[in-house]
């Protein structure tokens, strides 16, 4: 994917091979649950893995309110956008 494409790269693990080119990143709810379960160090790790990251879009189905409040603070200056995945076993399930 071209780095300045309007479409975000999809997934942390899937994007590691081209990490220097990642400007926008989309993380689905299941990967977000695994990656951001513990606050603090995962955010520093993410910043190190994607040095040019400007915006991250995260599905929040499995994250707690504490995580929703803390992640934008921990990820500054990266912009954080929340979206819902509507997973049936997540809090937004149908």
Buried (B, 14 or more C-beta within 10 A) or exposed (E): BEEEEEEBBBBBEEBEEEBEBBBBBBBBBBBBBEBBEEBEEBBEEBBEBBEEBEBBBBBBBBBEEEBEEBBBEBBEEBEBEBBEBEBEEBEBEE
